[in-house]
Amino acid sequence: MSNEPLLNLELPGFKKVKSGKVREVFDLGERLLFVATDRISAFDCVMPNGIPRKGEVLTRISYFWFNRTAETVPNHLASRPGDPLPAGLEKFSGVLAGRSMVVKKARPLAIECVVRGYLCGSGWKDYQKTGALCGIKLPAGLRECERLPEPLFTPATKAETGHDENISFEQAREITGGGLAEQARALSLKIYAAAAEYARQRGLIIADTKFEFGVADGKLILIDEVLTPDSSRFWPADQYEPGRGQPSFDKQFVRDYLETLSWNKQPPAPALPPEVVAQTTGKYLEAYQRLTGRPL
């Protein structure tokens, strides 16, 4: 496996239908090919240099959680790690190995399904201003990163550019339809509770996470990525201490570095120094090993 980060990808002969902050999506006819690059974004800006092996970690962790949650909710996986690539893609095996998955097509819900178990990030800022978290009133006197009385479902809009915006559950119902919103909320909270308990036994706190759901064959399914360091905040349980920011196994490490600069958080983003890149790769690999019990 190359130590050079994969930042851009074209697969001649295959139509790219989407290029996100991290993923490239190609049309395979009945299926889609998801490829996780090593790009990393912070403050809604993609950094000019990437994090080696990050895409591999994201893909392997998603496979791990899709497998663990399959009995709770069906998902979009149409391949397993190590399966042969679909016809015509074999010649790209070197670049796709470990970082790609073949998935079913689905109609994505137009909301982000966010579950928060701890008071941090934008939720902490919201609470300081309003005493509430995304419009949900909380007890007074909570500290930064404190565990919430119960996990909260706080949906958000999906922004192609710029920031996602938090919305109320009623707004989520209006956007997706009441039945789908109710299902998505119940499943999000159920998956989070089970995953948080599993991770805690392995020394990790999942502070919050973001799920994506879609509709395929008339059913709600789990899509995109799931419970990765890009879509979640992972904290080491043995260092947890409310009242301050927490060390983490996600890209918070990059955010913290960027906060030390005079950068205005607008493109172009500054290049990350080699030591930040190396330590971030280490954080992602350690998150995988802690969750799965084996090195990558």
ZATI-790410 format. One line per 10 residues: number of its first residue (from 1); for each residue y, x, z of N, C-alpha, C, O, CB. Coordinates in steps of 0.2 Angstrom, whole numbers, plus 5000, padded with zeros to 4 digits. Glycine has a CB too. Example, Ala and Ser with C-alpha at 12.3 -4.5 7.8 and 13.67 -1.06 7.14 Angstrom:
<recs>
1> 4972/5066/5039/4978/5062/5039/4984/5066/5039/4983/5071/5042/4978/5057/5045  4989/5064/5035/4995/5068/5036/5000/5064/5039/5006/5067/5040/4997/5070/5029
</recs>
This chain:
<recs>
1> 4994/5004/5000/5000/5000/5000/5006/5004/5000/5007/5009/5004/5000/4995/5006  5011/5003/4995/5017/5007/4994/5021/5006/5000/5022/5001/5003/5020/5005/4988  5025/5012/5002/5030/5011/5007/5037/5010/5004/5042/5009/5008/5030/5018/5011  5037/5009/4997/5043/5007/4994/5044/5000/4995/5039/4996/4993/5044/5010/4987  5050/4997/4997/5050/4990/4998/5051/4986/4991/5054/4989/4986/5057/4988/5002  5048/4981/4990/5048/4977/4984/5054/4972/4985/5054/4968/4989/5042/4972/4983  5059/4973/4981/5065/4969/4981/5066/4964/4976/5069/4959/4977/5071/4974/4981  5064/4965/4970/5064/4961/4964/5057/4960/4961/5054/4965/4961/5070/4963/4960  5056/4955/4958/5050/4954/4955/5050/4949/4949/5053/4944/4949/5044/4951/4959  5048/4951/4943/5047/4947/4937/5039/4948/4935/5037/4953/4936/5051/4949/4931
11> 5036/4942/4933/5030/4942/4930/5030/4940/4923/5029/4934/4922/5025/4938/4935  5030/4944/4918/5031/4942/4911/5025/4938/4909/5019/4939/4911/5031/4948/4907  5027/4932/4906/5022/4927/4904/5022/4921/4909/5018/4916/4908/5015/4930/4904  5025/4922/4915/5025/4917/4920/5032/4915/4922/5036/4919/4924/5021/4919/4927  5033/4908/4922/5040/4906/4923/5042/4906/4931/5038/4903/4935/5041/4899/4920  5047/4909/4932/5050/4909/4939/5054/4903/4940/5059/4902/4936/5054/4916/4941  5052/4899/4945/5056/4893/4946/5061/4893/4952/5065/4888/4952/5051/4887/4947  5060/4898/4956/5065/4899/4961/5065/4906/4964/5059/4909/4964/5063/4894/4967  5071/4908/4966/5071/4915/4969/5075/4913/4975/5081/4913/4975/5075/4920/4964  5072/4914/4981/5075/4912/4987/5078/4919/4990/5078/4924/4987/5071/4909/4992
21> 5080/4919/4996/5082/4925/5000/5077/4930/5001/5078/4936/5001/5085/4923/5007  5070/4927/5001/5065/4932/5002/5059/4930/4997/5056/4935/4994/5062/4931/5009  5058/4924/4995/5052/4922/4991/5054/4921/4984/5059/4919/4982/5049/4916/4993  5049/4923/4979/5049/4922/4972/5044/4917/4971/5038/4917/4973/5049/4928/4968  5046/4911/4967/5041/4906/4966/5040/4905/4958/5044/4905/4955/5043/4899/4969  5033/4906/4956/5032/4905/4949/5027/4899/4948/5023/4897/4952/5028/4912/4947  5028/4896/4942/5024/4890/4940/5018/4892/4937/5018/4896/4932/5029/4886/4935  5012/4890/4940/5006/4891/4937/5003/4885/4934/4997/4885/4933/5001/4894/4942  5007/4880/4932/5004/4874/4930/5003/4869/4935/5007/4865/4938/4998/4875/4926  4997/4868/4937/4995/4864/4943/4997/4866/4950/4997/4863/4954/4987/4862/4943
31> 4998/4873/4950/4999/4876/4956/5006/4880/4956/5009/4881/4950/4993/4881/4958  5008/4883/4961/5013/4888/4962/5011/4894/4965/5006/4894/4968/5019/4885/4966  5014/4900/4963/5013/4906/4966/5019/4908/4970/5024/4909/4967/5011/4912/4960  5018/4909/4976/5023/4911/4981/5022/4919/4982/5016/4921/4984/5022/4907/4988  5027/4922/4981/5027/4930/4982/5032/4931/4987/5038/4930/4986/5028/4934/4976  5031/4934/4993/5035/4936/4998/5038/4944/4997/5034/4948/4997/5033/4936/5005  5044/4945/4995/5047/4951/4994/5048/4955/5001/5047/4952/5006/5053/4951/4990  5051/4960/5000/5053/4964/5006/5060/4963/5008/5063/4967/5012/5051/4971/5006  5064/4959/5004/5071/4957/5005/5072/4955/5013/5067/4951/5015/5074/4952/5000  5077/4956/5015/5079/4953/5022/5086/4951/5022/5091/4954/5019/5078/4959/5028
41> 5087/4945/5025/5094/4942/5025/5096/4942/5032/5092/4941/5037/5094/4935/5021  5103/4942/5033/5106/4941/5040/5113/4938/5038/5116/4940/5034/5106/4947/5044  5114/4933/5042/5121/4929/5042/5122/4927/5034/5127/4927/5031/5127/4934/5043  5116/4924/5032/5116/4921/5025/5117/4926/5020/5119/4924/5014/5120/4915/5025  5117/4933/5021/5118/4938/5016/5111/4942/5015/5108/4944/5020/5124/4942/5017  5109/4943/5009/5104/4948/5008/5106/4955/5008/5111/4957/5005/5100/4946/5001  5102/4959/5012/5104/4966/5013/5102/4970/5006/5097/4968/5003/5100/4969/5019  5106/4975/5005/5104/4978/4998/5098/4982/4998/5095/4984/4993/5110/4983/4997  5096/4984/5004/5089/4988/5005/5084/4983/5009/5087/4979/5013/5090/4995/5008  5078/4984/5008/5073/4980/5011/5069/4983/5017/5071/4989/5019/5068/4977/5006
51> 5064/4979/5019/5060/4982/5025/5053/4982/5022/5050/4977/5021/5061/4977/5031  5051/4989/5021/5044/4990/5019/5039/4986/5022/5039/4986/5029/5042/4997/5019  5034/4982/5019/5028/4979/5021/5030/4972/5024/5026/4968/5027/5025/4983/5026  5037/4970/5024/5039/4964/5027/5036/4958/5024/5033/4953/5027/5046/4963/5027  5036/4958/5017/5033/4952/5014/5025/4951/5015/5023/4946/5015/5034/4953/5006  5022/4957/5016/5015/4957/5018/5014/4954/5025/5009/4950/5025/5012/4964/5018  5018/4956/5029/5017/4953/5036/5019/4945/5036/5015/4941/5039/5022/4956/5041  5024/4943/5032/5026/4936/5032/5020/4932/5029/5018/4927/5031/5032/4935/5028  5017/4935/5024/5011/4931/5020/5005/4931/5025/5002/4925/5025/5010/4935/5014  5003/4936/5028/4997/4936/5032/4998/4932/5038/4993/4929/5040/4996/4944/5034
61> 5004/4932/5041/5005/4928/5047/5005/4920/5045/5002/4916/5049/5012/4929/5050  5008/4919/5039/5008/4912/5037/5001/4910/5036/4999/4904/5038/5012/4911/5030  4997/4914/5032/4989/4912/5032/4986/4911/5038/4982/4906/5039/4986/4918/5028  4988/4915/5043/4985/4914/5050/4986/4908/5053/4982/4904/5056/4987/4920/5055  4993/4906/5053/4995/4899/5056/4993/4893/5052/4991/4888/5055/5002/4899/5057  4993/4894/5045/4990/4888/5041/4983/4887/5043/4981/4881/5043/4991/4890/5033  4979/4892/5044/4972/4891/5046/4972/4888/5053/4967/4883/5054/4969/4898/5046  4976/4890/5057/4975/4887/5064/4978/4880/5065/4975/4877/5069/4979/4892/5069  4982/4878/5060/4985/4872/5061/4982/4866/5056/4984/4861/5056/4993/4872/5060  4977/4869/5052/4974/4864/5047/4971/4858/5050/4971/4853/5046/4969/4868/5043
71> 4969/4858/5056/4966/4852/5059/4971/4847/5061/4970/4841/5062/4961/4853/5064  4977/4850/5063/4983/4845/5065/4986/4842/5059/4988/4836/5059/4988/4850/5069  4987/4846/5054/4991/4844/5048/4989/4847/5042/4988/4854/5042/4999/4845/5049  4987/4844/5036/4985/4848/5030/4991/4852/5027/4997/4850/5029/4983/4843/5024  4990/4857/5023/4995/4861/5021/4994/4863/5013/4989/4860/5010/4995/4868/5025  4998/4867/5011/4999/4867/5003/4994/4873/5001/4994/4875/4995/5006/4869/5001  4991/4876/5005/4987/4882/5003/4981/4880/4998/4978/4875/4999/4983/4886/5009  4981/4884/4992/4976/4883/4987/4972/4890/4986/4968/4890/4982/4979/4881/4981  4973/4894/4991/4970/4901/4990/4969/4904/4997/4972/4901/5002/4973/4906/4986  4965/4908/4998/4964/4912/5005/4965/4919/5003/4964/4922/4998/4957/4910/5007
81> 4966/4923/5009/4967/4930/5008/4961/4933/5005/4955/4932/5007/4968/4934/5015  4962/4937/5000/4956/4941/4996/4953/4937/4990/4949/4939/4987/4951/4942/5001  4955/4930/4989/4953/4927/4984/4955/4930/4977/4961/4933/4977/4955/4919/4984  4951/4930/4972/4954/4932/4965/4960/4929/4963/4961/4923/4964/4948/4931/4960  4964/4933/4960/4970/4930/4957/4969/4925/4951/4964/4926/4948/4975/4936/4955  4973/4920/4950/4972/4916/4944/4972/4920/4938/4975/4925/4938/4977/4910/4944  4969/4917/4933/4969/4920/4926/4976/4922/4924/4981/4918/4924/4966/4915/4921  4976/4928/4921/4982/4931/4918/4986/4935/4923/4991/4939/4921/4986/4925/4916  4985/4934/4930/4988/4938/4935/4985/4944/4937/4988/4948/4941/4990/4933/4941  4979/4945/4935/4975/4951/4937/4979/4958/4936/4979/4962/4940/4968/4952/4934
91> 4983/4958/4931/4986/4964/4929/4992/4966/4934/4995/4971/4934/4989/4964/4922  4994/4961/4938/4999/4962/4943/4996/4962/4950/5000/4962/4955/5004/4956/4942  4990/4964/4950/4987/4964/4957/4990/4969/4962/4990/4968/4968/4979/4965/4956  4992/4975/4959/4995/4980/4963/5001/4978/4967/5002/4979/4973/4996/4986/4959  5005/4974/4964/5011/4972/4967/5010/4965/4971/5014/4964/4976/5017/4971/4962  5005/4961/4969/5004/4955/4972/5000/4955/4978/5000/4951/4983/5001/4950/4967  4996/4960/4979/4991/4961/4984/4994/4960/4991/4999/4964/4993/4987/4968/4984  4991/4956/4995/4994/4955/5002/5000/4951/5003/5002/4950/5009/4995/4962/5005  5004/4950/4997/5010/4947/4999/5011/4940/4994/5016/4937/4994/5016/4951/4997  5005/4938/4991/5006/4932/4987/5001/4926/4990/4996/4928/4993/5004/4933/4980
101> 5002/4920/4988/4998/4915/4990/4999/4909/4984/5004/4908/4982/4999/4912/4997  4993/4906/4982/4993/4901/4977/4993/4894/4981/4989/4893/4986/4987/4901/4973  4998/4890/4980/4999/4884/4984/4999/4878/4979/5001/4878/4973/5005/4884/4988  4998/4872/4982/4998/4866/4979/5006/4864/4978/5010/4866/4982/4995/4860/4983  5007/4860/4973/5014/4858/4972/5015/4852/4976/5011/4848/4977/5015/4856/4964  5021/4851/4979/5023/4846/4984/5030/4844/4983/5034/4849/4980/5021/4848/4991  5032/4838/4985/5040/4837/4985/5042/4838/4992/5041/4835/4996/5041/4829/4983  5046/4843/4992/5049/4845/4999/5053/4840/5002/5057/4837/4999/5052/4852/4999  5053/4839/5009/5058/4835/5012/5064/4839/5012/5065/4845/5012/5055/4834/5020  5070/4835/5012/5076/4838/5011/5079/4839/5018/5086/4840/5018/5081/4833/5007
111> 5075/4841/5023/5078/4843/5029/5074/4849/5032/5068/4850/5030/5077/4837/5034  5077/4853/5036/5073/4858/5039/5071/4855/5046/5075/4852/5049/5078/4865/5041  5065/4856/5048/5062/4854/5054/5062/4859/5059/5057/4863/5060/5055/4851/5053  5067/4859/5063/5068/4865/5068/5066/4862/5075/5068/4857/5077/5076/4867/5069  5062/4866/5079/5060/4865/5086/5063/4871/5090/5062/4876/5088/5052/4864/5086  5066/4869/5095/5069/4874/5100/5066/4873/5107/5066/4867/5110/5077/4873/5100  5063/4878/5109/5060/4878/5116/5065/4882/5121/5064/4881/5127/5053/4881/5116  5069/4885/5119/5074/4889/5123/5081/4889/5120/5082/4888/5114/5072/4897/5123  5086/4890/5125/5093/4889/5123/5096/4896/5121/5098/4900/5125/5097/4887/5129  5096/4897/5114/5098/4903/5111/5101/4902/5105/5101/4897/5102/5092/4908/5111
121> 5104/4907/5102/5107/4907/5095/5112/4902/5095/5117/4902/5099/5102/4906/5090  5112/4898/5089/5118/4893/5088/5117/4888/5093/5122/4885/5095/5117/4890/5081  5111/4887/5096/5110/4881/5101/5114/4883/5107/5117/4879/5111/5103/4880/5103  5114/4890/5109/5118/4892/5115/5125/4891/5114/5129/4889/5119/5116/4899/5117  5127/4893/5108/5135/4892/5107/5137/4885/5107/5142/4883/5110/5136/4895/5100  5132/4881/5104/5134/4873/5104/5134/4871/5112/5139/4867/5113/5128/4870/5100  5129/4873/5116/5129/4871/5123/5135/4873/5127/5138/4869/5131/5123/4873/5126  5137/4879/5125/5143/4882/5129/5150/4877/5127/5154/4876/5132/5145/4889/5127  5150/4875/5121/5156/4871/5119/5155/4864/5121/5160/4861/5123/5157/4871/5112  5149/4861/5121/5149/4854/5121/5144/4851/5127/5144/4845/5129/5146/4851/5115
131> 5140/4856/5130/5136/4854/5135/5130/4850/5132/5125/4847/5136/5139/4849/5140  5129/4851/5126/5124/4847/5122/5121/4852/5117/5124/4857/5115/5126/4841/5118  5115/4851/5114/5112/4855/5109/5110/4850/5103/5106/4846/5103/5105/4858/5112  5114/4851/5098/5114/4847/5092/5114/4840/5094/5111/4835/5091/5107/4848/5088  5119/4838/5098/5120/4831/5100/5116/4829/5106/5117/4823/5108/5120/4827/5094  5111/4833/5108/5107/4830/5113/5109/4833/5120/5109/4839/5121/5099/4833/5112  5111/4829/5124/5114/4831/5131/5109/4835/5135/5103/4833/5136/5117/4825/5135  5111/4840/5138/5107/4844/5142/5110/4845/5149/5116/4844/5150/5106/4852/5139  5105/4847/5154/5108/4848/5161/5113/4853/5161/5113/4858/5157/5102/4850/5166  5118/4852/5166/5123/4857/5167/5120/4864/5170/5115/4864/5173/5129/4855/5171
141> 5124/4869/5168/5122/4876/5172/5116/4880/5169/5114/4884/5172/5120/4874/5179  5114/4878/5163/5109/4882/5160/5111/4888/5157/5117/4889/5156/5106/4878/5154  5107/4894/5158/5109/4900/5156/5107/4902/5149/5102/4898/5146/5106/4906/5161  5110/4907/5146/5108/4909/5139/5100/4911/5139/5098/4914/5144/5112/4915/5137  5097/4908/5134/5089/4910/5133/5085/4906/5138/5079/4908/5139/5088/4917/5133  5088/4901/5142/5084/4898/5147/5079/4893/5143/5081/4890/5138/5088/4894/5152  5073/4892/5146/5068/4888/5144/5071/4881/5144/5073/4879/5150/5061/4889/5147  5071/4877/5139/5073/4870/5139/5068/4865/5143/5062/4867/5144/5074/4867/5132  5071/4860/5146/5066/4856/5150/5060/4853/5146/5055/4853/5149/5070/4849/5153  5061/4852/5139/5056/4851/5135/5058/4853/5128/5064/4853/5126/5054/4843/5135
151> 5053/4855/5124/5055/4857/5117/5059/4851/5113/5057/4845/5114/5049/4859/5113  5064/4853/5109/5068/4848/5106/5068/4849/5098/5067/4854/5096/5076/4849/5108  5067/4843/5095/5067/4843/5088/5074/4842/5085/5078/4837/5087/5063/4837/5085  5077/4847/5082/5084/4847/5080/5084/4848/5072/5085/4854/5070/5088/4852/5084  5084/4843/5068/5084/4844/5061/5090/4847/5058/5095/4847/5061/5082/4838/5057  5090/4850/5052/5096/4852/5049/5095/4851/5041/5090/4850/5039/5096/4860/5050  5101/4851/5038/5101/4850/5031/5099/4857/5028/5099/4862/5031/5108/4848/5028  5097/4857/5022/5095/4863/5018/5101/4865/5014/5103/4861/5010/5088/4862/5014  5103/4871/5015/5109/4873/5011/5106/4879/5006/5103/4884/5008/5114/4876/5015  5107/4878/4999/5105/4883/4994/5109/4889/4995/5107/4895/4994/5106/4880/4987
161> 5116/4888/4997/5120/4894/4999/5124/4892/5005/5125/4886/5007/5125/4895/4993  5125/4897/5009/5129/4896/5015/5124/4894/5021/5118/4895/5020/5134/4891/5014  5127/4891/5026/5123/4889/5032/5120/4882/5031/5123/4878/5029/5127/4890/5038  5114/4882/5034/5111/4875/5035/5115/4872/5041/5118/4875/5045/5103/4875/5038  5116/4865/5041/5120/4861/5046/5115/4857/5050/5111/4853/5047/5125/4857/5042  5116/4858/5056/5112/4853/5061/5114/4846/5060/5120/4844/5059/5114/4855/5068  5110/4842/5060/5111/4834/5059/5107/4831/5065/5103/4833/5068/5109/4832/5052  5109/4824/5066/5105/4820/5071/5099/4818/5068/5098/4818/5062/5110/4814/5073  5095/4815/5072/5088/4813/5070/5089/4806/5066/5086/4805/5061/5084/4811/5076  5095/4803/5067/5096/4797/5063/5098/4799/5056/5096/4795/5051/5102/4793/5067
171> 5102/4804/5056/5104/4807/5049/5098/4809/5045/5097/4808/5039/5109/4812/5050  5093/4812/5049/5087/4814/5046/5083/4808/5043/5080/4809/5038/5082/4818/5051  5083/4803/5047/5079/4797/5045/5082/4794/5038/5079/4792/5034/5080/4791/5050  5089/4794/5038/5092/4792/5032/5091/4796/5026/5090/4793/5020/5100/4791/5033  5090/4802/5027/5089/4807/5021/5082/4807/5019/5081/4806/5013/5091/4814/5023  5077/4806/5023/5070/4807/5021/5067/4800/5021/5061/4799/5018/5066/4811/5026  5069/4795/5025/5066/4789/5026/5063/4789/5033/5060/4794/5035/5060/4788/5020  5063/4783/5036/5061/4783/5043/5054/4786/5045/5053/4790/5049/5062/4776/5046  5049/4783/5041/5042/4785/5042/5041/4792/5042/5038/4795/5046/5038/4781/5038  5044/4795/5036/5043/4803/5035/5046/4807/5041/5043/4812/5043/5045/4805/5028
181> 5052/4805/5043/5056/4808/5048/5052/4808/5055/5051/4813/5058/5063/4805/5049  5049/4802/5056/5045/4801/5062/5039/4806/5062/5037/4809/5067/5043/4794/5063  5036/4806/5056/5030/4810/5056/5031/4817/5056/5028/4821/5060/5026/4809/5049  5037/4819/5053/5039/4827/5053/5040/4829/5060/5039/4834/5062/5044/4828/5048  5044/4824/5064/5046/4826/5071/5040/4827/5075/5039/4832/5079/5051/4821/5074  5035/4822/5075/5029/4822/5079/5025/4828/5078/5022/4832/5082/5025/4816/5078  5024/4830/5071/5020/4836/5069/5023/4842/5071/5020/4847/5074/5019/4836/5062  5030/4842/5070/5033/4849/5072/5033/4850/5079/5031/4856/5081/5041/4848/5070  5034/4845/5084/5033/4846/5091/5026/4848/5093/5025/4852/5097/5035/4840/5095  5021/4845/5090/5014/4846/5091/5012/4853/5089/5009/4857/5093/5009/4841/5088
191> 5014/4855/5083/5012/4862/5081/5016/4867/5085/5012/4872/5087/5014/4863/5074  5022/4866/5087/5026/4871/5091/5022/4872/5098/5021/4877/5100/5033/4869/5092  5021/4866/5101/5018/4866/5108/5011/4870/5108/5010/4875/5112/5016/4859/5110  5007/4869/5103/5001/4873/5102/5002/4880/5101/4998/4885/5104/4996/4870/5097  5006/4882/5096/5007/4889/5094/5011/4892/5100/5009/4898/5101/5012/4889/5088  5015/4889/5103/5019/4893/5109/5014/4894/5114/5014/4900/5117/5024/4888/5112  5009/4890/5116/5004/4891/5121/5000/4897/5119/4998/4901/5123/5000/4885/5122  4997/4897/5112/4993/4902/5110/4997/4909/5110/4994/4914/5113/4991/4901/5103  5003/4909/5108/5007/4915/5108/5008/4918/5115/5008/4924/5116/5014/4914/5104  5009/4913/5120/5011/4916/5127/5005/4919/5129/5006/4924/5133/5013/4909/5131
201> 4999/4917/5128/4993/4920/5130/4992/4928/5127/4989/4932/5130/4987/4916/5128  4996/4929/5122/4996/4935/5119/5002/4939/5120/5004/4944/5116/4995/4935/5111  5006/4937/5125/5012/4941/5127/5018/4939/5123/5023/4943/5123/5011/4948/5127  5018/4934/5119/5024/4932/5115/5027/4926/5117/5023/4921/5118/5022/4933/5108  5033/4925/5117/5037/4919/5118/5039/4917/5111/5043/4921/5108/5043/4919/5123  5038/4911/5109/5041/4908/5102/5047/4904/5105/5046/4898/5107/5036/4904/5098  5053/4906/5104/5059/4903/5107/5061/4897/5103/5062/4892/5105/5065/4908/5107  5060/4898/5096/5061/4892/5092/5058/4894/5085/5056/4899/5084/5069/4891/5091  5058/4889/5081/5055/4890/5074/5057/4884/5070/5060/4879/5072/5047/4890/5075  5056/4885/5063/5058/4881/5058/5052/4879/5053/5049/4884/5051/5064/4883/5054
211> 5050/4873/5053/5045/4871/5048/5048/4867/5042/5053/4865/5042/5040/4866/5052  5043/4868/5037/5045/4864/5031/5039/4860/5029/5033/4862/5030/5046/4869/5025  5041/4854/5027/5036/4849/5025/5037/4846/5018/5043/4846/5016/5035/4843/5030  5032/4844/5015/5032/4841/5008/5027/4835/5008/5023/4834/5012/5031/4846/5003  5028/4832/5002/5024/4826/5001/5020/4828/4995/5022/4829/4990/5028/4819/5000  5013/4827/4996/5008/4828/4990/5003/4823/4990/5000/4822/4996/5005/4835/4990  5002/4820/4985/4997/4814/4985/4998/4809/4990/4993/4806/4993/4989/4817/4986  5004/4808/4991/5006/4802/4996/5006/4804/5003/5007/4800/5007/5002/4797/4995  5004/4811/5005/5003/4813/5012/5008/4818/5013/5010/4822/5009/4996/4815/5013  5010/4818/5020/5015/4824/5022/5010/4830/5023/5005/4830/5027/5018/4821/5029
221> 5012/4836/5021/5009/4842/5022/5014/4847/5024/5020/4847/5023/5005/4844/5015  5011/4853/5027/5015/4858/5029/5015/4863/5023/5010/4865/5020/5012/4862/5035  5021/4866/5022/5022/4870/5016/5027/4876/5018/5028/4877/5024/5026/4866/5010  5028/4880/5013/5032/4886/5013/5029/4891/5018/5023/4893/5016/5039/4884/5016  5032/4894/5023/5029/4898/5028/5029/4895/5034/5032/4890/5035/5034/4905/5028  5025/4898/5039/5025/4894/5045/5024/4900/5051/5020/4904/5051/5018/4890/5045  5029/4899/5056/5029/4903/5062/5028/4910/5061/5025/4914/5064/5023/4901/5066  5033/4912/5056/5033/4920/5055/5040/4922/5058/5044/4919/5061/5034/4921/5047  5040/4929/5058/5046/4932/5061/5053/4930/5058/5058/4931/5060/5046/4939/5062  5052/4928/5051/5058/4925/5048/5060/4918/5050/5066/4917/5049/5057/4926/5040
231> 5055/4914/5051/5057/4907/5053/5057/4906/5060/5058/4900/5062/5052/4903/5049  5056/4911/5064/5055/4910/5072/5058/4915/5075/5060/4921/5073/5048/4909/5074  5060/4914/5082/5062/4919/5086/5056/4921/5091/5053/4917/5094/5068/4918/5091  5053/4927/5090/5048/4930/5095/5051/4934/5100/5054/4939/5098/5042/4933/5090  5049/4933/5106/5051/4938/5112/5045/4940/5115/5040/4937/5116/5056/4934/5116  5046/4947/5118/5040/4949/5122/5041/4946/5129/5046/4946/5132/5041/4957/5123  5035/4942/5131/5035/4939/5137/5037/4943/5143/5040/4941/5148/5029/4935/5138  5034/4949/5143/5035/4953/5149/5042/4956/5150/5043/4959/5155/5030/4959/5149  5046/4955/5145/5053/4957/5146/5058/4951/5146/5064/4952/5146/5055/4962/5140  5055/4945/5147/5060/4939/5146/5064/4939/5153/5061/4939/5158/5055/4933/5146
241> 5070/4938/5152/5075/4937/5158/5080/4932/5155/5085/4935/5152/5077/4944/5160  5081/4926/5158/5086/4922/5156/5093/4924/5158/5093/4928/5163/5085/4914/5158  5098/4922/5155/5105/4924/5156/5107/4930/5152/5113/4932/5153/5105/4927/5164  5104/4932/5147/5106/4937/5142/5102/4936/5136/5097/4932/5135/5105/4944/5145  5104/4940/5130/5100/4940/5124/5093/4944/5126/5093/4948/5130/5104/4943/5119  5088/4942/5122/5082/4945/5123/5080/4950/5117/5082/4949/5111/5076/4939/5123  5076/4955/5119/5073/4959/5114/5068/4955/5109/5065/4950/5112/5069/4965/5117  5068/4956/5103/5064/4952/5099/5060/4955/5094/5060/4961/5092/5068/4947/5096  5055/4952/5091/5051/4954/5085/5052/4951/5079/5048/4951/5074/5043/4953/5087  5059/4949/5078/5061/4946/5072/5067/4950/5069/5068/4956/5071/5062/4939/5072
251> 5071/4947/5065/5076/4951/5062/5082/4951/5066/5088/4953/5064/5078/4948/5055  5082/4948/5072/5087/4949/5077/5089/4956/5078/5095/4957/5079/5085/4945/5084  5084/4960/5077/5086/4968/5078/5091/4970/5073/5095/4974/5074/5079/4972/5077  5090/4967/5066/5095/4968/5061/5102/4965/5063/5107/4968/5062/5092/4966/5054  5101/4959/5065/5108/4955/5066/5112/4959/5072/5118/4960/5071/5106/4948/5069  5108/4962/5077/5111/4965/5082/5115/4972/5080/5120/4973/5082/5106/4967/5088  5111/4975/5075/5114/4981/5072/5121/4979/5068/5126/4982/5069/5109/4985/5067  5120/4974/5064/5126/4972/5060/5132/4970/5064/5138/4970/5062/5124/4966/5055  5130/4967/5070/5136/4965/5075/5140/4971/5077/5146/4970/5080/5133/4961/5081  5137/4977/5077/5141/4983/5079/5146/4985/5074/5150/4990/5075/5136/4988/5081
261> 5145/4982/5068/5150/4985/5062/5156/4980/5062/5156/4975/5065/5146/4984/5056  5161/4983/5058/5167/4979/5056/5166/4974/5050/5171/4971/5048/5173/4983/5056  5160/4973/5048/5158/4969/5042/5160/4962/5043/5159/4959/5049/5151/4970/5040  5163/4959/5038/5165/4952/5039/5160/4946/5038/5162/4940/5038/5171/4950/5035  5154/4949/5037/5148/4944/5036/5149/4940/5029/5146/4935/5029/5148/4939/5042  5152/4943/5025/5153/4941/5018/5150/4946/5013/5150/4952/5014/5160/4939/5016  5147/4944/5007/5144/4948/5002/5150/4953/5000/5156/4951/4999/5141/4945/4997  5148/4959/4998/5142/4962/4999/5140/4965/5006/5144/4967/5009/5142/4968/4994  5134/4964/5007/5131/4966/5014/5131/4974/5014/5129/4977/5009/5125/4963/5016  5131/4977/5020/5131/4984/5020/5123/4986/5020/5119/4982/5022/5134/4987/5027
271> 5122/4992/5018/5115/4995/5018/5113/4996/5025/5117/4998/5029/5115/5001/5014  5107/4995/5026/5104/4997/5033/5102/5004/5033/5099/5006/5029/5098/4992/5035  5104/5007/5039/5102/5014/5039/5094/5015/5040/5091/5011/5042/5105/5018/5045  5091/5021/5038/5084/5022/5038/5081/5020/5045/5075/5018/5045/5082/5029/5037  5084/5022/5051/5081/5021/5057/5081/5013/5059/5076/5011/5062/5085/5024/5063  5085/5009/5056/5085/5002/5058/5080/4999/5053/5076/4995/5056/5092/4999/5056  5079/5002/5047/5074/4999/5043/5067/5001/5046/5062/4997/5046/5074/5003/5036  5066/5007/5048/5059/5009/5051/5058/5005/5057/5052/5003/5058/5059/5017/5052  5063/5004/5061/5061/5000/5068/5060/4993/5066/5056/4990/5070/5067/5001/5073  5063/4990/5061/5062/4983/5059/5055/4982/5056/5052/4978/5058/5067/4981/5054
281> 5053/4987/5052/5046/4987/5050/5041/4987/5056/5036/4983/5056/5045/4993/5045  5042/4991/5060/5038/4992/5066/5038/4985/5070/5032/4983/5073/5040/4997/5071  5043/4982/5071/5044/4975/5074/5039/4970/5071/5036/4966/5074/5051/4973/5075  5040/4970/5064/5036/4965/5060/5029/4966/5061/5025/4962/5062/5038/4965/5053  5027/4973/5060/5020/4974/5061/5017/4973/5068/5011/4971/5069/5019/4982/5059  5021/4974/5073/5019/4973/5080/5018/4966/5081/5013/4963/5085/5024/4976/5085  5022/4961/5078/5022/4954/5079/5015/4952/5076/5012/4948/5079/5028/4951/5076  5013/4955/5070/5007/4953/5067/5001/4955/5072/4996/4951/5073/5006/4956/5060  5001/4961/5074/4996/4963/5078/4995/4959/5085/4990/4958/5087/4996/4971/5080  5001/4958/5088/5000/4954/5094/4997/4947/5093/4993/4944/5097/5007/4953/5097
291> 5000/4944/5087/4997/4937/5086/4990/4936/5084/4986/4932/5086/5001/4934/5081  4988/4941/5080/4981/4941/5077/4976/4945/5081/4970/4944/5080/4981/4943/5070  4978/4950/5085/4974/4954/5088/4971/4960/5084/4967/4964/5087/4968/4950/5091  4974/4961/5078/4972/4966/5074/4978/4969/5070/4982/4966/5069/4966/4964/5069  4977/4976/5069/4983/4979/5065/4983/4977/5058/4977/4975/5055/4983/4987/5066  4988/4978/5054/4989/4976/5047/4988/4983/5043/4989/4983/5037/4995/4972/5045
</recs>
